[in-house]
Amino acid sequence: MVGKDAETMKQQRETFADSIKKFLGKPFSPSGFGPQDYGCLGFVYAFLCDQGKENRLTLEIPGGIDIWNYSQWYPTATREEILDALNAAFDVNGVEIPAGRQIAGDMVIVRTPQGDHYPAIYGGNGVVVASYWDAGVRTMKVTGDMKIIRVRRV
């Protein structure tokens, strides 16, 4: 990377590092939007709002699902329905970036080896930040059979 892309990455990395500190270590809550606790989608939404991007976010999913009732719908949904919902939320936010070209602060969907999917924020160097039901907001290295399948730059 050279020129403008390298400078953009440097600026986003600095912004990301400053902002993410507020979230790390916070506990998981299925319907959490912070600042005390966060659900998986709630964390992504809160982080992007913290970055000043709330005016560019639309997290309405076909079928009447939105960011405010997602946590009630999620436990009864199939893996396919969850992925469809995440894709729908991603489709209306930001610009699609090819997987592998993500930079710190991008919104991503991660596929686990078990076939589950979750939203996260890309942190750089193969690391994502997400709110995990068993660990709260933390970083995780995407390795092995884990894969970033979608990237959006908001």
PyMOL commands that place a pseudoatom at each C-alpha (Angstrom):
pseudoatom trace, name=CA, resn=MET, resi=1, chain=A, elem=C, hetatm=0, pos=[0.000, 0.000, 0.000]
pseudoatom trace, name=CA, resn=VAL, resi=2, chain=A, elem=C, hetatm=0, pos=[1.171, 3.430, -0.856]
pseudoatom trace, name=CA, resn=GLY, resi=3, chain=A, elem=C, hetatm=0, pos=[-0.071, 6.975, -0.871]
pseudoatom trace, name=CA, resn=LYS, resi=4, chain=A, elem=C, hetatm=0, pos=[-3.632, 7.708, 0.098]
pseudoatom trace, name=CA, resn=ASP, resi=5, chain=A, elem=C, hetatm=0, pos=[-4.539, 4.097, 1.065]
pseudoatom trace, name=CA, resn=ALA, resi=6, chain=A, elem=C, hetatm=0, pos=[-1.601, 3.909, 3.488]
pseudoatom trace, name=CA, resn=GLU, resi=7, chain=A, elem=C, hetatm=0, pos=[-2.510, 7.264, 5.022]
pseudoatom trace, name=CA, resn=THR, resi=8, chain=A, elem=C, hetatm=0, pos=[-6.170, 6.221, 5.369]
pseudoatom trace, name=CA, resn=MET, resi=9, chain=A, elem=C, hetatm=0, pos=[-5.106, 3.004, 7.105]
pseudoatom trace, name=CA, resn=LYS, resi=10, chain=A, elem=C, hetatm=0, pos=[-2.885, 4.949, 9.519]
pseudoatom trace, name=CA, resn=GLN, resi=11, chain=A, elem=C, hetatm=0, pos=[-5.667, 7.411, 10.375]
pseudoatom trace, name=CA, resn=GLN, resi=12, chain=A, elem=C, hetatm=0, pos=[-8.264, 4.656, 10.835]
pseudoatom trace, name=CA, resn=ARG, resi=13, chain=A, elem=C, hetatm=0, pos=[-5.887, 2.577, 12.971]
pseudoatom trace, name=CA, resn=GLU, resi=14, chain=A, elem=C, hetatm=0, pos=[-5.288, 5.548, 15.297]
pseudoatom trace, name=CA, resn=THR, resi=15, chain=A, elem=C, hetatm=0, pos=[-9.003, 6.299, 15.529]
pseudoatom trace, name=CA, resn=PHE, resi=16, chain=A, elem=C, hetatm=0, pos=[-9.757, 2.630, 16.071]
pseudoatom trace, name=CA, resn=ALA, resi=17, chain=A, elem=C, hetatm=0, pos=[-7.200, 2.235, 18.868]
pseudoatom trace, name=CA, resn=ASP, resi=18, chain=A, elem=C, hetatm=0, pos=[-8.505, 5.283, 20.708]
pseudoatom trace, name=CA, resn=SER, resi=19, chain=A, elem=C, hetatm=0, pos=[-12.144, 4.274, 20.405]
pseudoatom trace, name=CA, resn=ILE, resi=20, chain=A, elem=C, hetatm=0, pos=[-11.959, 0.543, 21.020]
pseudoatom trace, name=CA, resn=LYS, resi=21, chain=A, elem=C, hetatm=0, pos=[-10.504, 0.975, 24.512]
pseudoatom trace, name=CA, resn=LYS, resi=22, chain=A, elem=C, hetatm=0, pos=[-13.931, 2.150, 25.723]
pseudoatom trace, name=CA, resn=PHE, resi=23, chain=A, elem=C, hetatm=0, pos=[-15.502, -1.165, 24.710]
pseudoatom trace, name=CA, resn=LEU, resi=24, chain=A, elem=C, hetatm=0, pos=[-12.979, -3.883, 25.530]
pseudoatom trace, name=CA, resn=GLY, resi=25, chain=A, elem=C, hetatm=0, pos=[-13.837, -5.949, 28.594]
pseudoatom trace, name=CA, resn=LYS, resi=26, chain=A, elem=C, hetatm=0, pos=[-17.498, -4.904, 28.738]
pseudoatom trace, name=CA, resn=PRO, resi=27, chain=A, elem=C, hetatm=0, pos=[-19.850, -7.836, 29.402]
pseudoatom trace, name=CA, resn=PHE, resi=28, chain=A, elem=C, hetatm=0, pos=[-22.227, -9.415, 26.898]
pseudoatom trace, name=CA, resn=SER, resi=29, chain=A, elem=C, hetatm=0, pos=[-25.969, -8.818, 27.099]
pseudoatom trace, name=CA, resn=PRO, resi=30, chain=A, elem=C, hetatm=0, pos=[-28.233, -10.034, 24.276]
pseudoatom trace, name=CA, resn=SER, resi=31, chain=A, elem=C, hetatm=0, pos=[-29.975, -6.669, 23.994]
pseudoatom trace, name=CA, resn=GLY, resi=32, chain=A, elem=C, hetatm=0, pos=[-27.048, -4.490, 25.093]
pseudoatom trace, name=CA, resn=PHE, resi=33, chain=A, elem=C, hetatm=0, pos=[-26.182, -1.273, 23.255]
pseudoatom trace, name=CA, resn=GLY, resi=34, chain=A, elem=C, hetatm=0, pos=[-23.884, 0.045, 25.977]
pseudoatom trace, name=CA, resn=PRO, resi=35, chain=A, elem=C, hetatm=0, pos=[-22.351, 1.659, 27.692]
pseudoatom trace, name=CA, resn=GLN, resi=36, chain=A, elem=C, hetatm=0, pos=[-22.470, -1.031, 30.399]
pseudoatom trace, name=CA, resn=ASP, resi=37, chain=A, elem=C, hetatm=0, pos=[-22.894, -4.130, 28.196]
pseudoatom trace, name=CA, resn=TYR, resi=38, chain=A, elem=C, hetatm=0, pos=[-23.234, -5.093, 24.534]
pseudoatom trace, name=CA, resn=GLY, resi=39, chain=A, elem=C, hetatm=0, pos=[-24.929, -7.649, 22.332]
pseudoatom trace, name=CA, resn=CYS, resi=40, chain=A, elem=C, hetatm=0, pos=[-23.213, -8.752, 19.128]
pseudoatom trace, name=CA, resn=LEU, resi=41, chain=A, elem=C, hetatm=0, pos=[-25.072, -6.329, 16.854]
pseudoatom trace, name=CA, resn=GLY, resi=42, chain=A, elem=C, hetatm=0, pos=[-25.327, -3.721, 19.611]
pseudoatom trace, name=CA, resn=PHE, resi=43, chain=A, elem=C, hetatm=0, pos=[-21.553, -3.545, 19.916]
pseudoatom trace, name=CA, resn=VAL, resi=44, chain=A, elem=C, hetatm=0, pos=[-21.058, -2.993, 16.180]
pseudoatom trace, name=CA, resn=TYR, resi=45, chain=A, elem=C, hetatm=0, pos=[-23.757, -0.312, 16.173]
pseudoatom trace, name=CA, resn=ALA, resi=46, chain=A, elem=C, hetatm=0, pos=[-22.349, 1.421, 19.280]
pseudoatom trace, name=CA, resn=PHE, resi=47, chain=A, elem=C, hetatm=0, pos=[-18.789, 1.374, 17.914]
pseudoatom trace, name=CA, resn=LEU, resi=48, chain=A, elem=C, hetatm=0, pos=[-19.831, 2.904, 14.590]
pseudoatom trace, name=CA, resn=CYS, resi=49, chain=A, elem=C, hetatm=0, pos=[-21.900, 5.545, 16.405]
pseudoatom trace, name=CA, resn=ASP, resi=50, chain=A, elem=C, hetatm=0, pos=[-18.868, 6.318, 18.564]
pseudoatom trace, name=CA, resn=GLN, resi=51, chain=A, elem=C, hetatm=0, pos=[-16.953, 6.894, 15.330]
pseudoatom trace, name=CA, resn=GLY, resi=52, chain=A, elem=C, hetatm=0, pos=[-19.524, 9.522, 14.322]
pseudoatom trace, name=CA, resn=LYS, resi=53, chain=A, elem=C, hetatm=0, pos=[-21.212, 7.298, 11.754]
pseudoatom trace, name=CA, resn=GLU, resi=54, chain=A, elem=C, hetatm=0, pos=[-24.701, 7.029, 13.273]
pseudoatom trace, name=CA, resn=ASN, resi=55, chain=A, elem=C, hetatm=0, pos=[-26.231, 9.172, 10.535]
pseudoatom trace, name=CA, resn=ARG, resi=56, chain=A, elem=C, hetatm=0, pos=[-25.044, 6.624, 7.968]
pseudoatom trace, name=CA, resn=LEU, resi=57, chain=A, elem=C, hetatm=0, pos=[-26.416, 3.525, 9.722]
pseudoatom trace, name=CA, resn=THR, resi=58, chain=A, elem=C, hetatm=0, pos=[-29.598, 1.672, 8.854]
pseudoatom trace, name=CA, resn=LEU, resi=59, chain=A, elem=C, hetatm=0, pos=[-30.032, -1.624, 10.614]
pseudoatom trace, name=CA, resn=GLU, resi=60, chain=A, elem=C, hetatm=0, pos=[-33.496, -2.594, 9.496]
pseudoatom trace, name=CA, resn=ILE, resi=61, chain=A, elem=C, hetatm=0, pos=[-33.869, -6.160, 8.312]
pseudoatom trace, name=CA, resn=PRO, resi=62, chain=A, elem=C, hetatm=0, pos=[-36.760, -7.462, 6.168]
pseudoatom trace, name=CA, resn=GLY, resi=63, chain=A, elem=C, hetatm=0, pos=[-39.575, -8.981, 8.190]
pseudoatom trace, name=CA, resn=GLY, resi=64, chain=A, elem=C, hetatm=0, pos=[-39.742, -6.200, 10.755]
pseudoatom trace, name=CA, resn=ILE, resi=65, chain=A, elem=C, hetatm=0, pos=[-36.448, -7.094, 12.421]
pseudoatom trace, name=CA, resn=ASP, resi=66, chain=A, elem=C, hetatm=0, pos=[-34.271, -4.169, 13.422]
pseudoatom trace, name=CA, resn=ILE, resi=67, chain=A, elem=C, hetatm=0, pos=[-31.452, -3.431, 15.818]
pseudoatom trace, name=CA, resn=TRP, resi=68, chain=A, elem=C, hetatm=0, pos=[-33.896, -2.880, 18.677]
pseudoatom trace, name=CA, resn=ASN, resi=69, chain=A, elem=C, hetatm=0, pos=[-35.700, -6.244, 18.467]
pseudoatom trace, name=CA, resn=TYR, resi=70, chain=A, elem=C, hetatm=0, pos=[-32.942, -8.409, 16.931]
pseudoatom trace, name=CA, resn=SER, resi=71, chain=A, elem=C, hetatm=0, pos=[-32.061, -9.942, 20.326]
pseudoatom trace, name=CA, resn=GLN, resi=72, chain=A, elem=C, hetatm=0, pos=[-35.634, -11.218, 20.816]
pseudoatom trace, name=CA, resn=TRP, resi=73, chain=A, elem=C, hetatm=0, pos=[-35.758, -12.705, 17.303]
pseudoatom trace, name=CA, resn=TYR, resi=74, chain=A, elem=C, hetatm=0, pos=[-32.261, -14.239, 17.243]
pseudoatom trace, name=CA, resn=PRO, resi=75, chain=A, elem=C, hetatm=0, pos=[-32.814, -17.210, 19.642]
pseudoatom trace, name=CA, resn=THR, resi=76, chain=A, elem=C, hetatm=0, pos=[-35.619, -18.607, 17.464]
pseudoatom trace, name=CA, resn=ALA, resi=77, chain=A, elem=C, hetatm=0, pos=[-33.885, -18.062, 14.114]
pseudoatom trace, name=CA, resn=THR, resi=78, chain=A, elem=C, hetatm=0, pos=[-32.026, -20.639, 12.057]
pseudoatom trace, name=CA, resn=ARG, resi=79, chain=A, elem=C, hetatm=0, pos=[-28.393, -20.166, 11.004]
pseudoatom trace, name=CA, resn=GLU, resi=80, chain=A, elem=C, hetatm=0, pos=[-29.597, -19.359, 7.494]
pseudoatom trace, name=CA, resn=GLU, resi=81, chain=A, elem=C, hetatm=0, pos=[-32.055, -16.733, 8.769]
pseudoatom trace, name=CA, resn=ILE, resi=82, chain=A, elem=C, hetatm=0, pos=[-29.358, -15.146, 10.923]
pseudoatom trace, name=CA, resn=LEU, resi=83, chain=A, elem=C, hetatm=0, pos=[-26.930, -14.934, 8.011]
pseudoatom trace, name=CA, resn=ASP, resi=84, chain=A, elem=C, hetatm=0, pos=[-29.696, -13.517, 5.791]
pseudoatom trace, name=CA, resn=ALA, resi=85, chain=A, elem=C, hetatm=0, pos=[-30.458, -10.890, 8.454]
pseudoatom trace, name=CA, resn=LEU, resi=86, chain=A, elem=C, hetatm=0, pos=[-26.806, -9.924, 8.858]
pseudoatom trace, name=CA, resn=ASN, resi=87, chain=A, elem=C, hetatm=0, pos=[-26.400, -9.708, 5.085]
pseudoatom trace, name=CA, resn=ALA, resi=88, chain=A, elem=C, hetatm=0, pos=[-29.504, -7.517, 4.824]
pseudoatom trace, name=CA, resn=ALA, resi=89, chain=A, elem=C, hetatm=0, pos=[-28.153, -5.175, 7.501]
pseudoatom trace, name=CA, resn=PHE, resi=90, chain=A, elem=C, hetatm=0, pos=[-24.784, -5.054, 5.761]
pseudoatom trace, name=CA, resn=ASP, resi=91, chain=A, elem=C, hetatm=0, pos=[-26.306, -4.452, 2.318]
pseudoatom trace, name=CA, resn=VAL, resi=92, chain=A, elem=C, hetatm=0, pos=[-27.707, -1.052, 3.302]
pseudoatom trace, name=CA, resn=ASN, resi=93, chain=A, elem=C, hetatm=0, pos=[-24.681, 0.254, 5.187]
pseudoatom trace, name=CA, resn=GLY, resi=94, chain=A, elem=C, hetatm=0, pos=[-21.514, 1.648, 3.731]
pseudoatom trace, name=CA, resn=VAL, resi=95, chain=A, elem=C, hetatm=0, pos=[-19.622, 0.337, 0.732]
pseudoatom trace, name=CA, resn=GLU, resi=96, chain=A, elem=C, hetatm=0, pos=[-18.775, -3.297, 0.007]
pseudoatom trace, name=CA, resn=ILE, resi=97, chain=A, elem=C, hetatm=0, pos=[-15.047, -3.997, 0.260]
pseudoatom trace, name=CA, resn=PRO, resi=98, chain=A, elem=C, hetatm=0, pos=[-13.540, -7.282, -0.984]
pseudoatom trace, name=CA, resn=ALA, resi=99, chain=A, elem=C, hetatm=0, pos=[-12.649, -9.643, 1.873]
pseudoatom trace, name=CA, resn=GLY, resi=100, chain=A, elem=C, hetatm=0, pos=[-8.914, -9.381, 2.375]
pseudoatom trace, name=CA, resn=ARG, resi=101, chain=A, elem=C, hetatm=0, pos=[-8.892, -5.600, 1.749]
pseudoatom trace, name=CA, resn=GLN, resi=102, chain=A, elem=C, hetatm=0, pos=[-10.417, -4.610, 5.094]
pseudoatom trace, name=CA, resn=ILE, resi=103, chain=A, elem=C, hetatm=0, pos=[-8.828, -1.999, 7.334]
pseudoatom trace, name=CA, resn=ALA, resi=104, chain=A, elem=C, hetatm=0, pos=[-9.226, -1.177, 11.023]
pseudoatom trace, name=CA, resn=GLY, resi=105, chain=A, elem=C, hetatm=0, pos=[-12.737, 0.033, 11.767]
pseudoatom trace, name=CA, resn=ASP, resi=106, chain=A, elem=C, hetatm=0, pos=[-14.484, -1.821, 8.931]
pseudoatom trace, name=CA, resn=MET, resi=107, chain=A, elem=C, hetatm=0, pos=[-17.640, -3.764, 9.728]
pseudoatom trace, name=CA, resn=VAL, resi=108, chain=A, elem=C, hetatm=0, pos=[-17.269, -7.509, 9.002]
pseudoatom trace, name=CA, resn=ILE, resi=109, chain=A, elem=C, hetatm=0, pos=[-19.200, -10.763, 9.162]
pseudoatom trace, name=CA, resn=VAL, resi=110, chain=A, elem=C, hetatm=0, pos=[-17.186, -13.687, 10.510]
pseudoatom trace, name=CA, resn=ARG, resi=111, chain=A, elem=C, hetatm=0, pos=[-18.011, -17.357, 9.854]
pseudoatom trace, name=CA, resn=THR, resi=112, chain=A, elem=C, hetatm=0, pos=[-16.957, -19.781, 12.597]
pseudoatom trace, name=CA, resn=PRO, resi=113, chain=A, elem=C, hetatm=0, pos=[-15.745, -23.347, 11.945]
pseudoatom trace, name=CA, resn=GLN, resi=114, chain=A, elem=C, hetatm=0, pos=[-19.159, -24.523, 13.254]
pseudoatom trace, name=CA, resn=GLY, resi=115, chain=A, elem=C, hetatm=0, pos=[-20.978, -22.522, 10.572]
pseudoatom trace, name=CA, resn=ASP, resi=116, chain=A, elem=C, hetatm=0, pos=[-22.257, -19.726, 12.803]
pseudoatom trace, name=CA, resn=HIS, resi=117, chain=A, elem=C, hetatm=0, pos=[-21.915, -16.097, 11.740]
pseudoatom trace, name=CA, resn=TYR, resi=118, chain=A, elem=C, hetatm=0, pos=[-21.473, -12.955, 13.772]
pseudoatom trace, name=CA, resn=PRO, resi=119, chain=A, elem=C, hetatm=0, pos=[-20.898, -9.243, 13.155]
pseudoatom trace, name=CA, resn=ALA, resi=120, chain=A, elem=C, hetatm=0, pos=[-17.628, -7.682, 14.261]
pseudoatom trace, name=CA, resn=ILE, resi=121, chain=A, elem=C, hetatm=0, pos=[-15.331, -4.739, 13.731]
pseudoatom trace, name=CA, resn=TYR, resi=122, chain=A, elem=C, hetatm=0, pos=[-12.034, -5.420, 12.012]
pseudoatom trace, name=CA, resn=GLY, resi=123, chain=A, elem=C, hetatm=0, pos=[-9.042, -4.433, 14.155]
pseudoatom trace, name=CA, resn=GLY, resi=124, chain=A, elem=C, hetatm=0, pos=[-6.165, -5.070, 11.756]
pseudoatom trace, name=CA, resn=ASN, resi=125, chain=A, elem=C, hetatm=0, pos=[-3.609, -7.874, 11.441]
pseudoatom trace, name=CA, resn=GLY, resi=126, chain=A, elem=C, hetatm=0, pos=[-6.274, -10.565, 11.183]
pseudoatom trace, name=CA, resn=VAL, resi=127, chain=A, elem=C, hetatm=0, pos=[-7.967, -9.559, 14.451]
pseudoatom trace, name=CA, resn=VAL, resi=128, chain=A, elem=C, hetatm=0, pos=[-11.652, -8.769, 14.930]
pseudoatom trace, name=CA, resn=VAL, resi=129, chain=A, elem=C, hetatm=0, pos=[-13.414, -7.206, 17.899]
pseudoatom trace, name=CA, resn=ALA, resi=130, chain=A, elem=C, hetatm=0, pos=[-16.865, -8.462, 18.828]
pseudoatom trace, name=CA, resn=SER, resi=131, chain=A, elem=C, hetatm=0, pos=[-19.158, -9.049, 21.767]
pseudoatom trace, name=CA, resn=TYR, resi=132, chain=A, elem=C, hetatm=0, pos=[-19.174, -12.766, 22.549]
pseudoatom trace, name=CA, resn=TRP, resi=133, chain=A, elem=C, hetatm=0, pos=[-21.882, -14.337, 24.704]
pseudoatom trace, name=CA, resn=ASP, resi=134, chain=A, elem=C, hetatm=0, pos=[-19.295, -16.145, 26.842]
pseudoatom trace, name=CA, resn=ALA, resi=135, chain=A, elem=C, hetatm=0, pos=[-16.604, -13.449, 27.043]
pseudoatom trace, name=CA, resn=GLY, resi=136, chain=A, elem=C, hetatm=0, pos=[-18.051, -9.986, 26.366]
pseudoatom trace, name=CA, resn=VAL, resi=137, chain=A, elem=C, hetatm=0, pos=[-16.278, -7.511, 24.114]
pseudoatom trace, name=CA, resn=ARG, resi=138, chain=A, elem=C, hetatm=0, pos=[-12.852, -8.827, 23.209]
pseudoatom trace, name=CA, resn=THR, resi=139, chain=A, elem=C, hetatm=0, pos=[-10.430, -9.312, 20.381]
pseudoatom trace, name=CA, resn=MET, resi=140, chain=A, elem=C, hetatm=0, pos=[-10.059, -12.567, 18.495]
pseudoatom trace, name=CA, resn=LYS, resi=141, chain=A, elem=C, hetatm=0, pos=[-7.588, -13.618, 15.824]
pseudoatom trace, name=CA, resn=VAL, resi=142, chain=A, elem=C, hetatm=0, pos=[-9.306, -14.995, 12.720]
pseudoatom trace, name=CA, resn=THR, resi=143, chain=A, elem=C, hetatm=0, pos=[-7.389, -18.224, 12.116]
pseudoatom trace, name=CA, resn=GLY, resi=144, chain=A, elem=C, hetatm=0, pos=[-7.876, -21.746, 10.843]
pseudoatom trace, name=CA, resn=ASP, resi=145, chain=A, elem=C, hetatm=0, pos=[-11.400, -22.402, 9.611]
pseudoatom trace, name=CA, resn=MET, resi=146, chain=A, elem=C, hetatm=0, pos=[-12.676, -19.006, 10.802]
pseudoatom trace, name=CA, resn=LYS, resi=147, chain=A, elem=C, hetatm=0, pos=[-13.184, -16.630, 7.913]
pseudoatom trace, name=CA, resn=ILE, resi=148, chain=A, elem=C, hetatm=0, pos=[-14.196, -13.033, 7.267]
pseudoatom trace, name=CA, resn=ILE, resi=149, chain=A, elem=C, hetatm=0, pos=[-16.876, -13.426, 4.608]
pseudoatom trace, name=CA, resn=ARG, resi=150, chain=A, elem=C, hetatm=0, pos=[-18.081, -9.833, 4.177]
pseudoatom trace, name=CA, resn=VAL, resi=151, chain=A, elem=C, hetatm=0, pos=[-16.631, -6.387, 4.692]
pseudoatom trace, name=CA, resn=ARG, resi=152, chain=A, elem=C, hetatm=0, pos=[-18.379, -3.019, 4.663]
pseudoatom trace, name=CA, resn=ARG, resi=153, chain=A, elem=C, hetatm=0, pos=[-16.760, 0.373, 5.071]
pseudoatom trace, name=CA, resn=VAL, resi=154, chain=A, elem=C, hetatm=0, pos=[-19.236, 2.768, 6.675]
for i in range(1, 154): cmd.bond("trace and resi %d" % i, "trace and resi %d" % (i + 1))
show_as sticks, trace
zoom trace
